Amino acid sequence: MSIFATEIIDEEWGNYFALTGAGYAALIILMVGILLVACMIGNRGGKAKFNTKQLVFSAVAMALAMVTSMIKLFELPMGGSVTLCSMLFICLIGYWYGFSKGLLAAIAYGFLQLIVDPYIISIPQMLTDYIFAFGALGLSGVFSGKKHGLVFGFLLGVFGRFVFVFLSGMIFFGSYASSYNMAAPVYSFVYNGSYIGAETLVTVIILLLPPVSKGLAKVRDMAI
């Protein structure tokens, strides 16, 4: 029990969590806050705008992310799938251009995913699964310019996405947990961790291959 969520006891579906009015408000405020922080960080020093080269490379990366997101190695029944390294292409933007631009691009990608492949049961769930979760991939920009920055940035971005989909699974889809004799948090962790963990593992292995790492380093040189 808290001011943001309350536990619902249901004999048929089992225990799950539901947001309170304060919880709904907090999600919306968080979304607005993320946008404002990204804009304020980007506005420092007049660097909010993408230049032509950055727009071109970011657009290509987002297009590749959309295409590879449709190549699903396997898909779970209530959303979530292992794709052909689609998260990597969004993390590349943050790795190339830093946190603020990476975050803005990732949030924009979240809106694109919402339009192309929506799975919506409520506005808070939509914000959490799409805008917050995909927007978190922009955290990759924290390691921009650092040694092994792409790998660490990718892992941070994916972890950020996992946090939001975990919360979504626990709060909005926790009623399904009883069907598997699990508590809602455990169910959400297993469900969302399965596809995000699998894609993360595959992507990191690919990133660590010398030809791939060298190739991406050359792409970064061209992008910046």
PASEBA-1860 file (N, C-alpha, C; in nm, 3 decimals):
! residues 224
1> MSIFATEI> 0.083/-0.120/0.000/0.000/0.000/0.000/0.087/0.126/0.000 ~ 0.051/0.224/-0.081/0.117/0.352/-0.080/0.022/0.454/-0.141 ~ 0.067/0.579/-0.143/-0.019/0.681/-0.202/-0.022/0.671/-0.354 ~ 0.073/0.595/-0.412/0.080/0.584/-0.558/0.017/0.456/-0.612 ~ 0.014/0.352/-0.535/-0.044/0.225/-0.582/-0.104/0.151/-0.464 ~ -0.205/0.073/-0.495/-0.269/-0.006/-0.391/-0.281/-0.150/-0.438 ~ -0.269/-0.243/-0.347/-0.278/-0.385/-0.382/-0.424/-0.427/-0.385 ~ -0.463/-0.490/-0.494/-0.599/-0.539/-0.511/-0.599/-0.690/-0.487
9> IDEEWGNY> -0.687/-0.735/-0.398/-0.698/-0.878/-0.368/-0.818/-0.933/-0.443 ~ -0.792/-1.021/-0.535/-0.896/-1.079/-0.619/-0.884/-1.230/-0.616 ~ -0.989/-1.299/-0.578/-0.983/-1.444/-0.565/-0.967/-1.513/-0.699 ~ -1.020/-1.452/-0.805/-1.012/-1.515/-0.937/-0.877/-1.490/-1.002 ~ -0.832/-1.363/-1.000/-0.710/-1.326/-1.069/-0.588/-1.320/-0.980 ~ -0.610/-1.325/-0.850/-0.498/-1.312/-0.759/-0.469/-1.167/-0.725 ~ -0.368/-1.145/-0.645/-0.334/-1.009/-0.602/-0.257/-0.935/-0.711 ~ -0.293/-0.810/-0.728/-0.219/-0.725/-0.822/-0.226/-0.581/-0.775
17> FALTGAGY> -0.154/-0.494/-0.845/-0.146/-0.354/-0.804/-0.224/-0.265/-0.900 ~ -0.286/-0.163/-0.844/-0.356/-0.063/-0.925/-0.311/0.075/-0.880 ~ -0.292/0.163/-0.978/-0.251/0.299/-0.945/-0.365/0.376/-0.881 ~ -0.329/0.459/-0.785/-0.424/0.553/-0.727/-0.425/0.679/-0.814 ~ -0.511/0.773/-0.777/-0.512/0.900/-0.849/-0.376/0.967/-0.844 ~ -0.311/0.959/-0.728/-0.177/1.017/-0.714/-0.077/0.945/-0.802 ~ -0.095/0.814/-0.817/-0.005/0.736/-0.903/-0.017/0.777/-1.048 ~ -0.142/0.795/-1.095/-0.161/0.841/-1.232/-0.097/0.979/-1.252
25> AALIILMV> -0.119/1.066/-1.155/-0.062/1.201/-1.164/0.090/1.196/-1.166 ~ 0.148/1.107/-1.084/0.294/1.097/-1.076/0.354/1.051/-1.209 ~ 0.288/0.958/-1.276/0.337/0.911/-1.404/0.338/1.024/-1.508 ~ 0.230/1.100/-1.510/0.221/1.210/-1.605/0.324/1.318/-1.574 ~ 0.339/1.350/-1.445/0.439/1.450/-1.404/0.580/1.404/-1.441 ~ 0.606/1.274/-1.422/0.737/1.220/-1.456/0.765/1.235/-1.604 ~ 0.665/1.208/-1.686/0.681/1.221/-1.830/0.712/1.364/-1.868 ~ 0.635/1.457/-1.815/0.657/1.599/-1.844/0.796/1.641/-1.795
33> GILLVACM> 0.834/1.591/-1.677/0.964/1.625/-1.621/1.078/1.578/-1.708 ~ 1.066/1.456/-1.762/1.170/1.402/-1.849/1.187/1.491/-1.973 ~ 1.075/1.531/-2.031/1.081/1.617/-2.149/1.145/1.752/-2.117 ~ 1.106/1.810/-2.003/1.159/1.940/-1.964/1.310/1.933/-1.935 ~ 1.350/1.828/-1.863/1.492/1.813/-1.831/1.573/1.796/-1.958 ~ 1.523/1.714/-2.050/1.594/1.694/-2.176/1.608/1.825/-2.253 ~ 1.500/1.903/-2.254/1.504/2.030/-2.326/1.599/2.129/-2.259 ~ 1.597/2.134/-2.125/1.685/2.227/-2.054/1.831/2.190/-2.073
41> IGNRGGKA> 1.861/2.060/-2.065/1.999/2.016/-2.085/2.043/2.046/-2.228 ~ 1.955/2.020/-2.321/1.989/2.044/-2.461/2.004/2.191/-2.493 ~ 1.932/2.278/-2.420/1.937/2.421/-2.448/2.063/2.487/-2.397 ~ 2.135/2.424/-2.307/2.256/2.484/-2.253/2.360/2.498/-2.364 ~ 2.409/2.619/-2.378/2.512/2.644/-2.479/2.457/2.643/-2.621 ~ 2.323/2.653/-2.634/2.264/2.658/-2.767/2.278/2.530/-2.846 ~ 2.281/2.417/-2.778/2.304/2.289/-2.846/2.179/2.205/-2.857 ~ 2.062/2.267/-2.844/1.939/2.190/-2.845/1.908/2.133/-2.983
49> KFNTKQLV> 1.948/2.205/-3.087/1.911/2.164/-3.220/2.010/2.064/-3.277 ~ 1.955/1.970/-3.353/2.039/1.878/-3.430/2.086/1.951/-3.555 ~ 2.214/1.938/-3.588/2.256/1.992/-3.717/2.220/1.893/-3.826 ~ 2.250/1.930/-3.950/2.205/1.848/-4.063/2.261/1.706/-4.058 ~ 2.392/1.695/-4.030/2.453/1.562/-4.024/2.391/1.479/-3.912 ~ 2.370/1.540/-3.796/2.312/1.468/-3.683/2.169/1.422/-3.713 ~ 2.093/1.507/-3.781/1.957/1.469/-3.819/1.959/1.350/-3.914 ~ 2.049/1.353/-4.010/2.056/1.244/-4.109/2.093/1.113/-4.041
57> FSAVAMAL> 2.200/1.115/-3.960/2.243/0.992/-3.895/2.137/0.942/-3.794 ~ 2.074/1.035/-3.722/1.970/0.996/-3.626/1.850/0.936/-3.697 ~ 1.812/0.995/-3.810/1.698/0.944/-3.886/1.727/0.804/-3.938 ~ 1.849/0.782/-3.987/1.887/0.649/-4.036/1.884/0.548/-3.922 ~ 1.938/0.587/-3.805/1.938/0.497/-3.691/1.797/0.462/-3.648 ~ 1.707/0.562/-3.646/1.569/0.535/-3.606/1.498/0.448/-3.709 ~ 1.528/0.470/-3.837/1.468/0.385/-3.941/1.514/0.241/-3.926 ~ 1.643/0.222/-3.901/1.695/0.086/-3.880/1.633/0.023/-3.756
65> AMVTSMIK> 1.613/0.104/-3.651/1.550/0.051/-3.530/1.407/0.005/-3.559 ~ 1.333/0.084/-3.638/1.196/0.046/-3.671/1.193/-0.082/-3.754 ~ 1.282/-0.090/-3.853/1.283/-0.209/-3.939/1.320/-0.333/-3.859 ~ 1.426/-0.323/-3.779/1.470/-0.441/-3.702/1.371/-0.476/-3.591 ~ 1.293/-0.379/-3.543/1.192/-0.410/-3.441/1.080/-0.496/-3.497 ~ 1.066/-0.495/-3.629/0.963/-0.577/-3.693/1.014/-0.717/-3.726 ~ 1.145/-0.737/-3.711/1.202/-0.871/-3.731/1.210/-0.937/-3.593 ~ 1.109/-1.012/-3.559/1.094/-1.066/-3.424/1.134/-1.213/-3.419
73> LFELPMGG> 1.236/-1.241/-3.338/1.280/-1.379/-3.324/1.177/-1.461/-3.247 ~ 1.118/-1.399/-3.144/0.996/-1.454/-3.084/0.922/-1.342/-3.013 ~ 0.791/-1.361/-2.998/0.705/-1.258/-2.943/0.617/-1.316/-2.833 ~ 0.602/-1.242/-2.725/0.519/-1.286/-2.614/0.376/-1.239/-2.633 ~ 0.277/-1.308/-2.573/0.136/-1.284/-2.604/0.084/-1.146/-2.564 ~ 0.138/-1.085/-2.460/0.085/-0.956/-2.413/0.184/-0.843/-2.438 ~ 0.261/-0.857/-2.544/0.357/-0.753/-2.578/0.498/-0.791/-2.535 ~ 0.594/-0.740/-2.607/0.733/-0.771/-2.578/0.785/-0.879/-2.672
81> SVTLCSML> 0.902/-0.856/-2.728/0.958/-0.953/-2.822/1.109/-0.937/-2.828 ~ 1.175/-1.043/-2.872/1.318/-1.038/-2.900/1.332/-1.000/-3.046 ~ 1.394/-0.885/-3.072/1.407/-0.836/-3.208/1.553/-0.845/-3.253 ~ 1.576/-0.802/-3.376/1.711/-0.808/-3.433/1.790/-0.684/-3.390 ~ 1.821/-0.677/-3.259/1.906/-0.571/-3.204/1.848/-0.431/-3.225 ~ 1.715/-0.418/-3.222/1.655/-0.288/-3.252/1.690/-0.182/-3.147 ~ 1.703/-0.221/-3.020/1.735/-0.122/-2.916/1.871/-0.060/-2.937 ~ 1.963/-0.134/-2.997/2.098/-0.084/-3.018/2.099/0.042/-3.103
89> FICLIGYW> 2.017/0.045/-3.208/2.021/0.158/-3.300/1.976/0.288/-3.234 ~ 1.883/0.279/-3.139/1.843/0.399/-3.065/1.953/0.439/-2.968 ~ 2.016/0.343/-2.905/2.126/0.374/-2.812/2.244/0.436/-2.885 ~ 2.260/0.405/-3.012/2.368/0.464/-3.089/2.358/0.616/-3.094 ~ 2.237/0.668/-3.100/2.219/0.814/-3.111/2.271/0.883/-2.986 ~ 2.240/0.828/-2.869/2.293/0.883/-2.746/2.444/0.870/-2.738 ~ 2.495/0.758/-2.785/2.639/0.734/-2.786/2.711/0.834/-2.876 ~ 2.649/0.867/-2.988/2.709/0.962/-3.081/2.702/1.106/-3.030
97> YGFSKGLL> 2.582/1.146/-2.983/2.555/1.289/-2.963/2.528/1.330/-2.819 ~ 2.537/1.238/-2.725/2.521/1.275/-2.586/2.381/1.254/-2.532 ~ 2.367/1.282/-2.402/2.245/1.247/-2.330/2.121/1.319/-2.380 ~ 2.127/1.451/-2.394/2.005/1.527/-2.424/1.948/1.490/-2.561 ~ 2.033/1.483/-2.662/1.985/1.448/-2.796/1.946/1.301/-2.803 ~ 2.020/1.218/-2.732/1.983/1.077/-2.728/1.848/1.055/-2.664 ~ 1.821/1.131/-2.557/1.692/1.118/-2.488/1.577/1.166/-2.575 ~ 1.596/1.280/-2.641/1.491/1.332/-2.729/1.462/1.235/-2.843
105> AAIAYGFL> 1.567/1.178/-2.901/1.548/1.082/-3.010/1.478/0.956/-2.960 ~ 1.514/0.910/-2.841/1.453/0.789/-2.786/1.305/0.810/-2.754 ~ 1.271/0.928/-2.703/1.131/0.959/-2.675/1.052/0.964/-2.806 ~ 1.112/1.025/-2.908/1.047/1.029/-3.039/1.025/0.888/-3.093 ~ 1.123/0.801/-3.070/1.109/0.662/-3.113/0.996/0.593/-3.038 ~ 0.980/0.627/-2.911/0.869/0.572/-2.835/0.734/0.608/-2.896 ~ 0.722/0.732/-2.942/0.598/0.773/-3.009/0.579/0.696/-3.139 ~ 0.688/0.674/-3.212/0.678/0.597/-3.336/0.631/0.454/-3.309
113> QLIVDPYI> 0.686/0.391/-3.206/0.644/0.256/-3.170/0.497/0.254/-3.130 ~ 0.453/0.358/-3.062/0.313/0.368/-3.021/0.221/0.374/-3.141 ~ 0.265/0.444/-3.245/0.183/0.458/-3.365/0.183/0.329/-3.447 ~ 0.301/0.268/-3.461/0.316/0.153/-3.550/0.267/0.023/-3.487 ~ 0.296/0.003/-3.358/0.267/-0.127/-3.294/0.208/-0.106/-3.154 ~ 0.088/-0.048/-3.146/0.032/-0.015/-3.014/-0.028/-0.135/-2.942 ~ -0.011/-0.138/-2.811/-0.080/-0.232/-2.723/-0.120/-0.150/-2.601 ~ -0.244/-0.102/-2.600/-0.286/-0.002/-2.503/-0.407/-0.052/-2.425
121> ISIPQMLT> -0.396/-0.044/-2.292/-0.513/-0.072/-2.208/-0.553/0.051/-2.126 ~ -0.462/0.148/-2.114/-0.492/0.272/-2.044/-0.384/0.374/-2.078 ~ -0.413/0.500/-2.052/-0.315/0.605/-2.081/-0.189/0.589/-1.996 ~ -0.200/0.565/-1.864/-0.076/0.545/-1.786/0.008/0.428/-1.835 ~ -0.058/0.319/-1.872/0.016/0.203/-1.925/0.083/0.238/-2.057 ~ 0.014/0.314/-2.140/0.070/0.357/-2.268/0.196/0.441/-2.246 ~ 0.187/0.537/-2.153/0.302/0.622/-2.124/0.419/0.540/-2.071 ~ 0.390/0.448/-1.981/0.496/0.370/-1.918/0.563/0.276/-2.017
129> DYIFAFGA> 0.483/0.205/-2.098/0.539/0.105/-2.189/0.605/0.164/-2.313 ~ 0.560/0.280/-2.355/0.612/0.336/-2.479/0.701/0.458/-2.457 ~ 0.645/0.564/-2.399/0.721/0.689/-2.389/0.833/0.677/-2.286 ~ 0.799/0.631/-2.166/0.901/0.618/-2.062/1.003/0.510/-2.097 ~ 0.952/0.391/-2.134/1.040/0.275/-2.154/1.135/0.296/-2.270 ~ 1.083/0.333/-2.387/1.171/0.356/-2.501/1.254/0.482/-2.481 ~ 1.196/0.582/-2.416/1.272/0.703/-2.387/1.393/0.677/-2.302 ~ 1.385/0.577/-2.215/1.497/0.543/-2.127/1.619/0.495/-2.204
137> LGLSGVFS> 1.600/0.451/-2.327/1.715/0.408/-2.408/1.810/0.525/-2.433 ~ 1.760/0.647/-2.421/1.844/0.764/-2.436/1.948/0.779/-2.328 ~ 1.935/0.703/-2.221/2.037/0.706/-2.115/2.173/0.660/-2.165 ~ 2.175/0.599/-2.281/2.303/0.557/-2.340/2.398/0.675/-2.356 ~ 2.342/0.796/-2.368/2.424/0.914/-2.385/2.509/0.950/-2.265 ~ 2.479/0.891/-2.150/2.559/0.917/-2.030/2.705/0.877/-2.053 ~ 2.727/0.774/-2.134/2.863/0.723/-2.158/2.918/0.768/-2.292 ~ 2.859/0.871/-2.350/2.907/0.921/-2.478/3.052/0.970/-2.465
145> GKKHGLVF> 3.136/0.924/-2.557/3.275/0.968/-2.558/3.366/0.895/-2.462 ~ 3.312/0.802/-2.385/3.394/0.728/-2.288/3.439/0.594/-2.347 ~ 3.545/0.539/-2.289/3.595/0.410/-2.333/3.489/0.303/-2.310 ~ 3.467/0.220/-2.410/3.361/0.118/-2.406/3.225/0.183/-2.381 ~ 3.211/0.308/-2.425/3.088/0.383/-2.399/2.965/0.322/-2.460 ~ 2.980/0.260/-2.577/2.861/0.204/-2.642/2.806/0.087/-2.563 ~ 2.893/-0.003/-2.518/2.847/-0.120/-2.442/2.784/-0.077/-2.310 ~ 2.854/0.010/-2.236/2.800/0.055/-2.108/2.674/0.139/-2.127
153> GFLLGVFG> 2.673/0.223/-2.229/2.555/0.304/-2.257/2.437/0.218/-2.296 ~ 2.463/0.117/-2.378/2.356/0.026/-2.418/2.297/-0.046/-2.296 ~ 2.384/-0.095/-2.209/2.337/-0.166/-2.090/2.255/-0.073/-1.999 ~ 2.300/0.052/-1.984/2.225/0.146/-1.901/2.090/0.179/-1.963 ~ 2.088/0.201/-2.093/1.962/0.230/-2.160/1.864/0.115/-2.151 ~ 1.913/-0.006/-2.169/1.827/-0.124/-2.161/1.777/-0.143/-2.018 ~ 1.864/-0.119/-1.920/1.820/-0.129/-1.781/1.709/-0.028/-1.752 ~ 1.724/0.093/-1.804/1.620/0.194/-1.786/1.488/0.149/-1.847
161> RFVFVFLS> 1.494/0.091/-1.965/1.372/0.041/-2.027/1.311/-0.071/-1.942 ~ 1.397/-0.160/-1.893/1.346/-0.271/-1.812/1.274/-0.221/-1.687 ~ 1.328/-0.118/-1.624/1.264/-0.064/-1.502/1.120/-0.024/-1.531 ~ 1.098/0.044/-1.643/0.964/0.091/-1.674/0.871/-0.023/-1.715 ~ 0.919/-0.118/-1.796/0.831/-0.228/-1.834/0.804/-0.320/-1.715 ~ 0.900/-0.329/-1.623/0.877/-0.406/-1.501/0.764/-0.343/-1.420 ~ 0.769/-0.210/-1.403/0.664/-0.141/-1.330/0.530/-0.157/-1.401 ~ 0.531/-0.149/-1.532/0.407/-0.166/-1.609/0.351/-0.305/-1.590
169> GMIFFGSY> 0.437/-0.406/-1.599/0.391/-0.544/-1.583/0.334/-0.569/-1.445 ~ 0.397/-0.512/-1.344/0.351/-0.533/-1.206/0.220/-0.460/-1.179 ~ 0.209/-0.338/-1.231/0.092/-0.256/-1.199/-0.026/-0.287/-1.290 ~ -0.001/-0.293/-1.421/-0.112/-0.301/-1.516/-0.144/-0.443/-1.561 ~ -0.047/-0.534/-1.549/-0.070/-0.671/-1.594/-0.052/-0.773/-1.482 ~ -0.045/-0.724/-1.359/-0.021/-0.814/-1.246/-0.131/-0.914/-1.222 ~ -0.251/-0.886/-1.276/-0.363/-0.979/-1.256/-0.338/-1.115/-1.321 ~ -0.247/-1.121/-1.417/-0.218/-1.249/-1.483/-0.123/-1.337/-1.401
177> ASSYNMAA> -0.064/-1.280/-1.298/0.039/-1.352/-1.222/-0.015/-1.480/-1.157 ~ -0.140/-1.473/-1.110/-0.196/-1.589/-1.040/-0.210/-1.711/-1.130 ~ -0.223/-1.687/-1.261/-0.235/-1.799/-1.355/-0.107/-1.883/-1.359 ~ 0.003/-1.823/-1.314/0.132/-1.891/-1.313/0.182/-1.913/-1.171 ~ 0.092/-1.895/-1.075/0.125/-1.912/-0.933/0.243/-1.825/-0.890 ~ 0.242/-1.702/-0.936/0.347/-1.607/-0.902/0.287/-1.481/-0.841 ~ 0.369/-1.414/-0.761/0.332/-1.280/-0.718/0.352/-1.185/-0.835 ~ 0.281/-1.072/-0.835/0.286/-0.979/-0.947/0.428/-0.930/-0.977
185> PVYSFVYN> 0.510/-0.892/-0.877/0.647/-0.847/-0.909/0.732/-0.957/-0.972 ~ 0.718/-1.079/-0.922/0.795/-1.191/-0.977/0.753/-1.219/-1.121 ~ 0.622/-1.219/-1.144/0.569/-1.242/-1.278/0.622/-1.138/-1.376 ~ 0.617/-1.010/-1.336/0.664/-0.904/-1.423/0.813/-0.915/-1.450 ~ 0.890/-0.949/-1.347/1.034/-0.963/-1.363/1.066/-1.075/-1.462 ~ 1.000/-1.189/-1.448/1.027/-1.304/-1.535/0.979/-1.275/-1.677 ~ 0.858/-1.222/-1.688/0.799/-1.197/-1.820/0.883/-1.097/-1.899 ~ 0.908/-0.981/-1.841/0.979/-0.877/-1.912/1.130/-0.904/-1.919
193> GSYIGAET> 1.182/-0.967/-1.815/1.324/-0.999/-1.817/1.360/-1.101/-1.923 ~ 1.264/-1.187/-1.958/1.294/-1.293/-2.055/1.328/-1.236/-2.192 ~ 1.243/-1.149/-2.244/1.269/-1.100/-2.380/1.374/-0.988/-2.381 ~ 1.373/-0.901/-2.280/1.474/-0.795/-2.277/1.612/-0.854/-2.249 ~ 1.618/-0.950/-2.157/1.745/-1.014/-2.126/1.802/-1.089/-2.244 ~ 1.716/-1.161/-2.317/1.764/-1.238/-2.432/1.820/-1.147/-2.540 ~ 1.746/-1.040/-2.572/1.794/-0.948/-2.676/1.921/-0.876/-2.631 ~ 1.928/-0.840/-2.504/2.047/-0.773/-2.452/2.169/-0.862/-2.464
201> LVTVIILL> 2.155/-0.988/-2.426/2.267/-1.082/-2.433/2.316/-1.097/-2.576 ~ 2.224/-1.117/-2.669/2.261/-1.134/-2.809/2.331/-1.009/-2.861 ~ 2.276/-0.892/-2.827/2.333/-0.766/-2.877/2.472/-0.742/-2.822 ~ 2.492/-0.766/-2.694/2.625/-0.744/-2.634/2.728/-0.837/-2.695 ~ 2.690/-0.963/-2.717/2.783/-1.057/-2.782/2.824/-1.006/-2.919 ~ 2.727/-0.955/-2.995/2.757/-0.901/-3.128/2.847/-0.778/-3.117 ~ 2.819/-0.691/-3.020/2.900/-0.570/-3.002/3.045/-0.601/-2.968 ~ 3.067/-0.711/-2.899/3.202/-0.745/-2.856/3.284/-0.813/-2.966
209> LPPVSKGL> 3.222/-0.845/-3.077/3.296/-0.903/-3.189/3.386/-0.795/-3.248 ~ 3.515/-0.820/-3.263/3.608/-0.717/-3.312/3.565/-0.651/-3.443 ~ 3.521/-0.724/-3.546/3.480/-0.656/-3.670/3.363/-0.560/-3.648 ~ 3.270/-0.598/-3.560/3.154/-0.513/-3.533/3.197/-0.387/-3.458 ~ 3.278/-0.404/-3.354/3.321/-0.289/-3.275/3.402/-0.191/-3.359 ~ 3.489/-0.244/-3.447/3.568/-0.157/-3.534/3.478/-0.085/-3.635 ~ 3.381/-0.158/-3.688/3.290/-0.097/-3.784/3.207/0.014/-3.722 ~ 3.157/-0.010/-3.601/3.077/0.092/-3.533/3.162/0.212/-3.493
217> AKVRDMAI> 3.289/0.189/-3.464/3.378/0.300/-3.432/3.396/0.390/-3.556 ~ 3.406/0.331/-3.672/3.418/0.409/-3.795/3.288/0.485/-3.824 ~ 3.175/0.421/-3.797/3.047/0.489/-3.817/3.036/0.609/-3.724 ~ 3.082/0.592/-3.599/3.079/0.704/-3.505/3.166/0.819/-3.553 ~ 3.282/0.788/-3.607/3.369/0.893/-3.660/3.299/0.971/-3.771 ~ 3.226/0.901/-3.853/3.152/0.970/-3.960/3.035/1.050/-3.904 ~ 2.971/0.996/-3.799/2.852/1.061/-3.745/2.885/1.191/-3.673 ~ 3.003/1.197/-3.613/3.036/1.317/-3.535/3.135/1.407/-3.608
END
